[in-house]
Each structure stands twice: as C-alpha cells, then as structure tokens.
Amino acid sequence: MPIVVVTGLPASGKSTRARQLRDHFVERGRKVHLISENEAVPKALFGKNSHAADSQKEKVVRSDLKSEASRHLNKEDVVILDAGNYIKGYRYELYCMTKASRTTQCTLFCCIPQEQAWRFNGQRTAPDELVADNSDVAYSRETFDALCMRYEEPQSNNRWDSPLVVALPEDTLDVEAIYKALYETQPLPPNQSTQNPPLGATNYLFELDNIMQAIIKEILGAVKIKAFGQLRIPGSSCPVKVATSMSALQLNRLRQKFITSTCRASQTAPTPLEQVPSLFVQFINANTIGC
C-alpha cells in the first residue's frame, strides 16, 4: 500500500488536504482508502476533547488507525492516513510497517502558524458529541495548546518522515510530487526495517538526547492537561507515572544524570537506542515516585 501519512497541528487543514489528495488519485484511476482520525475517535466512543486529553484513549485510537491501515496493505492502492500523527515514534512505526509490506511512503506536513490554526479552530461550530465525523468540532483552548506543545514536527532528514512534502495554507497542494514519491520510487527494503546504521559517538549522543527530549515533552504535555497517573511512552515497556510535582527543571536534571550514567556504562558497548525509552522511563520512575 503506498501510504501518505498526513500530519500537522490541530486545525491545520489536514482533512481538507487529505480529501484533495484522494480526489486526485481517484481521477488517476487509483483505489484510495482514506482513514480518518475524525471518524476513528467517535467510532471508539470518545469525545474529541476528552480523547485528546487522555493518553490511554489516544493510544487506543492510534492503534485502531494503524490496524486499519495495515488491513489495506498492497502495492497499488493508496492509503491516506488523516490524523495528527504528532508523535515521531508513531510515525516511525508506520515507516516500519511500510518497509515490511515492500511498498512506498510519503509524509504530508500541513504547516501553519499556531495562531492561524487557532483561528481556524474557532470557525468550527459543532457540539462535541458522538457523531460519525467530528471534523467540525472545535478543540478547547486547553486541549489545543497541549496538542501543539506535544507536537513533534517532521524533519526531512528523518528517514521515517522522508520524502516530506510541506503544504502551507495558501499553497496549492503538490499532488504530482506525492504521486511520484509513491509510484516512481523504489519500495523501502524490508530487511533493514529493524536496523539502524552505525552511529559515531557524536551521533549516538544526539539520538540519545532526542529520544529523552521527546519523552520529557510527552510527560510535560500530560502534566499541563492534568492527565496524572500512568502514561504509556512509545517504545517503553514500562509506563511513566505522571505526578503533580513533575516539572521541566526536574525532568531535565534527570535527563542529564541519565546521559552521564549511560555514557559511563557504555564506553565499550553503547546501549541500543531502542532500549533507551524503557531505561529512561524506569530511571524517571525510580528517581521520582517509583515504577
């Protein structure tokens, strides 16, 4: 399944772009599966704002979206995943799924200033009720700000975000670039789906720090919306326990301590990066309220 992963801030025009892309591919004779978070959330019996404020509900919906995408795996039909897709770890999971199916992928980033997205959000007027499609339901200010704070913007130098097509609100969508990325490039090689290229010492520390920064961002996002309790972190086997006492200062001090202890312990054999989320979460729990 050639897949287009749509991502962007809330109210950034993702669904509009997804429909434009669907119409283009249909005109070119392609079968299209448009998978929408706007439909998945009500289907899971969640309200739009309550879903976005609860990490466990978000996890359920992300799993539903990924499962539906995997059901349409083939090399010809197009899957358009219209969702926030704001966690880079989740986008990496989709990338691995694409590699396993021997097909191609493209990321469409709906880029918009946060203030403009908030104005667009204010134009939505539907009540936050269980309807088939919640596209016209507005986010509350608190939820909107929390989602923006947690958003991990795609980068073209990340292999899981590449090729990356950026669309500003005033732009005409470059459908030809997306079509070429899906149908005129070689499929991703599946034998490397779980392997990372060798990292030098500098690159290793950079990747290590990026992973921890992303985890801290998730935790602070949960603290801001008062989602206290267990928070599942992508890639970690142990949930982090979010407490009211957690702050950016405290978590960054723990990050520095973890970097120091990891570097000392891995002078001969660096800790595999895929183990870092679990280890860092365990470190946070052990140094705050326990795992």
Legacy VTK file of the C-alpha trace (Angstrom):
# vtk DataFile Version 3.0
C-alpha trace
ASCII
DATASET POLYDATA
POINTS 291 float
0.000 0.000 0.000
1.585 3.242 -0.959
0.735 5.334 2.083
0.551 9.073 2.694
0.989 9.998 6.348
-0.729 13.354 6.893
0.492 15.328 9.899
0.144 18.811 11.343
-1.094 20.901 14.239
-4.786 20.699 15.157
-6.961 22.668 12.707
-4.108 22.936 10.203
-6.192 21.749 7.242
-5.174 18.067 7.296
-8.599 16.719 6.352
-9.004 19.239 3.538
-5.630 18.227 2.092
-6.450 14.537 2.524
-9.664 14.933 0.522
-7.857 16.873 -2.209
-5.292 14.110 -2.434
-7.969 11.412 -2.501
-9.797 13.133 -5.351
-6.561 13.444 -7.354
-5.695 9.763 -7.012
-9.243 8.683 -7.850
-9.085 10.806 -11.029
-5.897 8.939 -11.943
-7.658 5.602 -11.588
-6.264 4.592 -8.222
-8.261 2.966 -5.469
-7.967 5.077 -2.306
-8.531 4.203 1.347
-8.952 7.420 3.347
-8.517 6.587 7.031
-9.559 9.489 9.242
-8.996 10.203 12.917
-12.156 12.326 12.743
-14.112 9.112 12.249
-11.975 6.796 14.402
-12.444 8.848 17.590
-16.289 8.756 17.577
-16.146 5.107 16.496
-14.192 4.368 19.677
-16.990 6.191 21.592
-14.726 9.054 22.654
-15.443 12.773 22.577
-12.949 14.859 20.611
-11.600 16.832 23.573
-11.761 14.003 26.106
-9.836 11.767 23.692
-7.087 14.337 23.180
-6.764 14.880 26.946
-6.339 11.187 27.804
-3.166 9.384 26.722
-4.786 5.962 27.047
-7.678 6.954 24.772
-5.188 8.393 22.293
-3.282 5.113 22.364
-6.464 3.163 21.561
-7.253 5.388 18.582
-3.665 5.290 17.261
-3.761 1.505 17.439
-7.110 1.425 15.604
-5.781 3.696 12.846
-2.614 1.647 12.398
-4.577 -1.628 12.311
-6.973 -0.286 9.695
-4.072 0.916 7.559
-2.361 -2.482 7.773
-5.535 -4.226 6.603
-5.279 -2.416 3.263
-1.698 -3.454 2.543
-0.950 -3.896 -1.139
1.351 -2.345 -3.726
-1.222 -0.485 -5.840
-3.983 1.062 -3.712
-3.312 4.288 -1.845
-3.824 4.672 1.888
-4.161 8.232 3.197
-3.832 8.381 6.977
-5.529 11.617 8.015
-4.633 12.168 11.672
-2.452 14.328 13.887
0.358 11.740 13.789
2.211 14.107 16.102
4.485 11.518 17.766
7.625 10.791 15.759
7.857 7.343 17.347
4.432 6.503 15.937
5.433 7.775 12.507
8.478 5.505 12.767
6.158 2.544 13.455
4.237 3.381 10.277
7.546 3.588 8.401
8.499 0.097 9.589
5.070 -1.183 8.548
5.602 0.282 5.087
9.014 -1.371 4.789
7.594 -4.723 5.840
4.973 -4.511 3.085
7.618 -3.686 0.419
5.930 -0.514 -0.705
6.423 3.274 -0.641
5.539 6.106 1.708
5.283 9.889 1.741
4.716 12.365 4.581
2.463 15.373 4.007
3.105 18.117 6.567
0.344 20.713 6.825
2.489 23.589 8.092
0.696 26.500 9.714
1.404 29.134 12.392
-0.187 28.165 15.692
-2.167 31.419 15.906
-3.699 30.842 12.477
-4.592 27.266 13.373
-6.381 28.551 16.483
-8.405 30.960 14.336
-9.398 28.103 12.027
-10.332 26.028 15.081
-12.629 28.839 16.225
-14.625 28.539 12.988
-15.804 25.081 13.972
-19.284 25.173 15.465
-20.496 21.591 16.031
-21.051 20.357 19.621
-18.560 17.812 20.978
-20.888 14.825 20.731
-20.591 11.269 19.436
-21.194 11.759 15.722
-19.902 9.802 12.753
-17.407 12.546 11.853
-16.186 15.167 14.332
-14.349 17.357 11.783
-16.455 20.407 12.667
-15.975 20.038 16.437
-13.633 22.630 17.954
-10.879 21.884 20.438
-10.957 23.707 23.753
-8.149 26.198 24.333
-6.502 23.947 26.912
-6.594 20.875 24.681
-5.456 22.810 21.624
-2.445 24.270 23.442
-1.496 20.886 24.893
-1.589 19.208 21.467
0.539 21.991 19.984
3.080 21.667 22.782
3.367 17.898 22.289
3.624 18.103 18.502
6.861 16.717 17.065
7.338 18.387 13.706
8.514 16.098 10.867
12.033 16.577 9.545
13.138 15.695 6.006
16.412 14.237 7.299
14.495 11.628 9.331
14.141 8.532 7.190
10.662 7.864 8.593
9.467 11.337 7.523
11.044 11.225 4.067
10.099 12.083 1.384
8.476 15.081 3.031
6.021 17.378 1.237
5.214 20.633 3.055
1.935 22.459 2.381
1.204 25.949 3.725
-2.442 27.083 3.999
-2.120 29.349 0.948
-0.304 26.730 -1.176
-1.716 24.624 -3.977
-1.111 21.042 -2.929
1.771 19.490 -4.910
-0.089 16.303 -5.815
2.408 15.412 -8.545
5.299 15.316 -6.076
3.312 12.970 -3.857
2.298 10.761 -6.791
5.931 10.454 -7.926
7.080 9.666 -4.384
4.609 6.795 -4.200
4.727 5.349 -7.716
8.044 6.388 -9.251
10.457 5.446 -6.480
11.773 2.122 -5.248
9.976 0.447 -2.315
11.705 0.578 1.040
13.901 -2.524 1.640
12.232 -4.678 4.324
15.430 -6.380 5.504
16.533 -3.139 7.208
13.261 -2.339 8.948
14.634 -3.004 12.408
18.245 -1.985 11.839
19.917 1.364 12.342
23.098 2.487 10.602
26.219 2.502 12.803
26.415 5.643 14.875
29.524 7.559 15.828
29.897 8.897 19.363
28.535 12.342 18.446
25.562 10.966 16.531
24.821 8.495 19.313
24.573 11.231 21.937
22.429 13.325 19.592
19.976 10.456 19.015
20.022 9.566 22.718
19.164 13.127 23.726
16.416 13.411 21.085
14.701 10.315 22.481
14.788 11.663 26.029
13.631 15.136 24.980
10.622 13.558 23.256
9.748 11.585 26.404
10.016 14.700 28.569
7.769 16.563 26.122
5.149 13.811 26.431
5.263 13.953 30.233
5.028 17.756 30.400
2.118 17.660 27.978
0.301 15.259 30.305
1.117 17.445 33.336
-0.241 20.537 31.583
-3.616 18.922 30.907
-3.598 17.305 34.380
-3.538 13.757 32.970
-1.898 12.347 36.084
-1.262 8.649 36.578
0.297 6.128 34.226
1.364 7.390 30.818
2.450 4.937 28.148
5.536 6.121 26.285
6.131 4.787 22.733
8.930 2.230 22.767
8.832 1.728 26.548
7.657 -1.473 28.216
7.001 0.404 31.467
4.592 3.359 31.795
5.846 6.536 33.414
3.952 7.704 36.469
2.989 11.332 35.931
2.782 13.282 39.182
1.740 16.838 40.034
5.261 17.571 41.290
6.918 16.957 37.916
8.467 19.993 36.239
10.668 20.739 33.257
13.564 21.585 35.571
13.311 18.307 37.454
12.981 16.170 34.330
15.902 17.839 32.577
18.087 17.278 35.627
17.185 13.589 35.426
17.958 13.650 31.708
21.464 14.959 32.401
22.043 12.346 35.099
20.823 9.594 32.780
23.146 10.746 29.979
26.094 10.737 32.372
25.341 7.289 33.762
24.637 5.822 30.316
27.876 7.151 28.834
29.909 5.746 31.729
28.269 2.340 31.423
28.532 2.140 27.635
32.128 3.127 26.931
32.778 -0.273 25.352
29.275 -1.195 24.110
26.714 1.639 23.719
23.205 0.939 24.942
20.998 0.138 21.914
18.825 3.159 21.171
15.675 1.039 21.009
16.180 0.218 24.711
16.559 3.857 25.764
12.818 4.700 26.159
12.294 1.850 28.648
15.509 2.581 30.513
14.851 6.309 30.778
11.257 5.774 31.925
12.477 3.356 34.596
15.103 5.919 35.621
12.461 8.652 35.971
10.166 6.397 37.993
12.993 5.254 40.255
14.049 8.836 40.961
10.592 10.283 41.482
7.728 8.059 42.608
8.849 4.575 41.575
7.806 2.296 38.735
LINES 1 292
291 0 1 2 3 4 5 6 7 8 9 10 11 12 13 14 15 16 17 18 19 20 21 22 23 24 25 26 27 28 29 30 31 32 33 34 35 36 37 38 39 40 41 42 43 44 45 46 47 48 49 50 51 52 53 54 55 56 57 58 59 60 61 62 63 64 65 66 67 68 69 70 71 72 73 74 75 76 77 78 79 80 81 82 83 84 85 86 87 88 89 90 91 92 93 94 95 96 97 98 99 100 101 102 103 104 105 106 107 108 109 110 111 112 113 114 115 116 117 118 119 120 121 122 123 124 125 126 127 128 129 130 131 132 133 134 135 136 137 138 139 140 141 142 143 144 145 146 147 148 149 150 151 152 153 154 155 156 157 158 159 160 161 162 163 164 165 166 167 168 169 170 171 172 173 174 175 176 177 178 179 180 181 182 183 184 185 186 187 188 189 190 191 192 193 194 195 196 197 198 199 200 201 202 203 204 205 206 207 208 209 210 211 212 213 214 215 216 217 218 219 220 221 222 223 224 225 226 227 228 229 230 231 232 233 234 235 236 237 238 239 240 241 242 243 244 245 246 247 248 249 250 251 252 253 254 255 256 257 258 259 260 261 262 263 264 265 266 267 268 269 270 271 272 273 274 275 276 277 278 279 280 281 282 283 284 285 286 287 288 289 290
